[in-house]
Amino acid sequence: MKFERISIKAVILWEILAILIFGLILGLILYVFLPYTWLWYTLLWVLGAAFVLTTFLYIPIAYLNIEYAINSRVIIYRKGVFFPNTQVLYRDRIAFVTIYNNPLTPILKINSLVISAAGGDMRILFMNSKRAKEIAALLSKN
């Protein structure tokens, strides 16, 4: 069974989101706290360290740990950095398959695939649009 990864464009989205969040927090720190005090420097150092660890360590590792595989019997979806999670869904229990578009779909060509079955559903986020449509067509035939 060959495992596939989600689109690399997901990393770009996560990095942009991390930059926006850390920029917002930095702006709040610069606005709220008195400059050049020990607390101000401490908060800036902690924020900088968190930013570096998040963008250069956690996000790439999270991308490498998200993968899925499909064979004739099951669909397997694995994810998680600190707490790995594996979902297994039997193909004979699939009720329907849905492809969700987001506002960035026309630009980045990424979709979310939701496979619904008895007892739950499996969400595979940030898939290549072409591959998501192939999988949806393959699973809808059953």
Secondary structure, 3 states (H helix, E strand, C coil): CCCEECCCHHHHHHHHHHHHHHHHHHHHHHHHCCCCCHHHHHHHHHHHHHHHHHHHHHHHHHHHCCEEEECCCEEEEEECCCCCEEEEEEHHHEEEEEEECCCCHHHHCEEEEEEEECCEEEEEEEEEHHHHHHHHHHHHCC
